[in-house]
Amino acid sequence: MQFKEGLELTVTSGNIRQETLAENAKNFLSFEYDEDMNQDAFLHLLAVGRHQLTSACSFRLKTIPCYSLFRFYEGIVDITCGKDTFTGQPGQLLFLSPSSELNYRIRSGRCHFFEICFVGSAAEHYRNLLPSVIPYNNTLAASCIPQTMDHLLGHVPHDPQLDLLMYSKWINDIFTELCVYSMNDMRLNEKIPSYILEMKKMFDSEYQNSYSLAGLEQYFEKSRYRLCREFSQYFGASPIQYLNHRRIEEAKTLLLSTSMSVHEVGSAVGIDNTNHFIGLFKRETGTTPLVFKQEAPVAISELHYPFSPGAHPQ
């Protein structure tokens, strides 16, 4: 697919339907570029769009050297920028330094992510303030990011000077919030007791293990009531609620990206009792694992990723 001069998207592996390619091309907009854009005070939007794919594949984006910001809604994507490869998954944003070529590898069967490419002297300042991989809590009620990404996708250019001001403002709004969010998150982590952070890390990376409040009480040498109270204070859910949510999120990925049975998926995320797994899954998502897997191509992904910019049935 050829966009404005300097932007070209090429499929390198995988079997992607022409209809899917056409839909992705329609949802990926590109704009004119001038070298002077790198030096002035504005952030200049070069490309913006949504990638929605239904099968594992790889593709390459060739462009002029520019910054890239991604937000992931569904699926797991490896993105190679220069010599570095980053993995994006739901609940994250990815901010990459300028590169003339990005290589994408879609690991799961279904994938949905947002991307903007931009240039401008202010971008390097944000690059110095933010990590490449940015955890982002998309349940923040006051967040401007979902709506601002909608603006970037939905705006119809009509006046070059006004468009420049609006695009630059929206991109700055996103990065201002991310900087404030990241700094607050770092300050919060400095206040959280080390044993609470360790517990969360265990749940995040070793969710498949068996846990109980009695076992956690013994391991951390703190009362279970204190552990529950403090964990809820900092993360908005009890330890077991948080663990179950983490397990179900991982189960959704496995259901959409593997041929594992419902029982196998439950066991893989640490829930051996299949009926219990189905009950937890339905409580978290509103549907059973089997229905989630069967209906994923249309309704379910939009139901469970409600902040997808401009989401609508394809």
Secondary structure, DSSP 4 states (H G I P E B T S, - for coil): -B-STT-EEEEEES---HHHHHHHHHTEEE----GGGGTSSSPEEEEEEEEEESS-EEEEEEEEEEEEEEEEEES-EEEEETTEEEEE-TTEEEEEEEEEEEEEEE-SS-EEEEEEEEE-THHHHHHHHS-SEEE--TT-TT--HHHHHHHHHH-----HHHHHHHHHHHHHHHHHHHHHHHHHHHHHHHHS-HHHHHHHHHHHH-TTS---HHHHHHHHTS-HHHHHHHHHHHHSS-HHHHHHHHHHHHHHHHHHHS---HHHHHHHTT---HHHHHHHHHHHHSS-HHHHHHHIIIIIHHHH-TT-TT----
